[in-house]
């Protein structure tokens, strides 16, 4: 394999020679923990700011904390960031969750392509050396987005011009899981030029049935600082992955959540068919304890993706007052997902290009403009999925949904035997009713031009005001790439202005204590897979997709005592925002709550971070949708000793009327602690503990996920200045925890995701 060869050859790349004693001195020192308050935040709220000076709720997860907390994916940011509990994302989260809703994903301050409503491709963190987590819609510099619960900004690895270094790492886990990494930094010209290459190869089996993850990720980075006034950072990432969509366990009754008790029996459609389909009713045949590894997967499922990203940041200090920053980003994505339960999502090429120019005046003014281009060709089909009728204790054949001729007639054949939705609705028989099922199929192109300005006034030595304004002009076209035979493909265009405004007041009560108040109002878009735009049933681009309003109010206090290595903040927030439903419509969500975080490091080698939050999340006088109204609908009442079924059938595609009901799938209370102790110069120990309060899994609150916690512990020993070994024991107390599968509650009465049992990981690292 190419990447395995690179792993072997990377350390052999010629680099600038250094004295051996210098190498031993640098490689042998213990890497210190860098607290969130000790790393500057660049390119998000300004050129560069400290966490304690930003008038927004934010958390920085530094490179050292990423390593110490064993962070592998976006779920793990909850260890440090309050109110970031996430649904399972079908086992492969591609988007973060904050304050009860999906957030956006940025890389180096540029919004990247991500999955459709959280169902996307897995994410490798090989190319990144830090994570910034911010609650609420992105600031005016970053531009209009779709998801506004918050955002994660991944900080790319940069080549370092100070010294050459190499790290080799291997991780071995249960269930035949292996990860290999090689990271090499080569100084080309001391203090001027450097090159960096980082390769990660993952080959993992799984605790879950028929589940795997195999990926290659390559980062190439170049740094050039020809003078003290100029810096150019360039990076390229290539990612190829093959994985399994993991839907967890269906039929989530309270008995399943509490005792792993699963109701058996294959569902029968109204037409008598035992193939899973809409309205199927299950006659319970019994109740058994199900192995938590028995999940809704299929060995014949296909899920793979290939993507590459190019980032460029050029900084030029024009004079003592003005800094010019040019940021460029390009991403290409291909994805193919074909599952045996009739779900199809194919991205047959998605291109995203963005360029942003920023002018920073002193430390108080930012002016800028950007242009963003997005082109997506994709095919989708999710209208015939039916999960509850499937008996997981039966055969694999019982899980599969071959489409009937009648179902195929409401779709379009993309390839022999593969059917997807057309990109628009058509009435071929002239009866005034559309003849097709619609999903997210589209061939769309969008241009976004944005102008923004942000200025800070120092009214007194202690009081500052910050105002930010932005306007984005969208020009969008969408076409049906796969019209049915005999129909003329529909297409439409739409243009619109979207605006954003933010205002913040900051008061430095003391040099160490800052209080702030922030108000933010913005419009956001509603997009489909890979950021594309779809046609509605009328064959038009819905103007409501460009008119979703979001509001945020925050009051906060931040404390960073000088001369002490600790930081604390507390935030109250009130936020209203939108949720894109599975059918493409939008619902409103309102949240209010409190978030607390504290980070501390003692000079004698131990450190601790704490995060806690409370959230009241509810539907904002808005409709809610579930694939099934309640789990009892899936069963008849032939076995009341097992369940009092309604016999309505499942899925029954329930729309609940507008209400202020509690948002399902979101715990009101979340708390996390991460700690470490350098026992001796060579030996360290640490761990993390998380807790979530009980919360409803479904809209009607018929099933509750109980109070849950998880404890992870690790120990590390440095045998030589270069070589160390680390042992992680995850879920030490072997808790049988659960999570929702999908944000927004659509599968709340259909699926629940079982956590991994207690398991061990061994990591070997060699640095030189």
Secondary structure, DSSP 8 states (H G I E B T S, - for coil): -HHHHHHHHGGGS------HHHHHHHHHS------GGGS-EESSSSSEE-GGG-SS-EEEE-HHHHHHTT--SGGGGGGTSTT-----GGG-B-S-EETTEE-EEEETTEE----BTTB------TTEEEEEEEESS--TTT---S--SEEEEEEE----SS--EEEEEEEEETTTEEEEEEEEEEEEETTTEEEEEEEEEEEE--SSTT--EEEEEEEEEEEEEEETTEEEEEEEEEEEEEE-----EES--HHHHHH-EEEE---B-TTS--S--TTBBB---EEEE--TT--S--TT-EEEEEEEEEEEEEEEE-SSSEEEEEEEEEEEEEEEEE-TTS-EEEEEEEEEEEEEEEEEETTTEEEEEEEEEEEEEEEEE-TT---TT--TTS-GGGG-----HHHHHTSEEEETTEEE-BSS---SSSSSS--S-B-S-EEEEEEEEEEEEEEEEESSSSEEEEEEEEEEEEEEEEE-SS--TTS---EEEEEEEEEEEEEEEEEESSSSEEEEEEEEEEEE----GGG-----TTSS--GGGG-EEEEEEEEEEEE--TTSSEEEEEEEEEEEEEEE-TTS-EEEEEEEEEEEEEEEE-TTSEEEEEEEEEEEEEE-SEEEEESSS-GGGGB-STTTTT-------B---EEEEEE--B-TT--SEEEEEEEEEE-SSSEEEEEEEEEE--EESSTT--SEE--EEEEEEEEEEESSSSEEEEEEEESTT----EE-SSGGGTTTTTEEEE---SEEEEEEEEE-
